[in-house]
């Protein structure tokens, strides 16, 4: 596990970020203020912390953009599609994390493995839910066609047209 940044250990990281982002102070000015207050920090320590903060902020922004794109893409689709898309994203993120590990040298690998197992079970459950939905849709369609035939016995041409329309419907129609 990498060492914690010095500013974080001193408990002043958030303050430095605020001084830089909100108060628009230069790094040298921040260094001067903190040294005057008795903190032993260097310009390079401040730069490293700010760079790390900017990387995290950029990652957060990327995640927000991905989420917005995902919601725009699936907003008019069945909930199973949304869950499936989220599961795929999570699986990709966890796979990326697993690939970035040199070895499983962290405090609780069981939690990571359990998360992968939970993700796998969730994907299976989504598949099962989708199949149940499609089966229910097919049954409802069949029942609708029976009732339609009963109601329109006297109008066979209309019945045929309506049957053709209904038969073209599938569970993925919007």
Secondary structure, DSSP 8 states (H G I E B T S, - for coil): -----HHHHTT-HHHHHHHHHTS---HHHHHHHHHHTT----HHHHHHHHHHHHHHHHHHHHHHHHHHHHHHHHTTS-HHHHHHHHHHHHHHHHHHHHHH-SS--STTHHHHHHHHHHHHHHHHHHHHHHHHHHHHHHHHHHHHHHHHHHHTTT-HHHHHHHHHHHHH--TT--
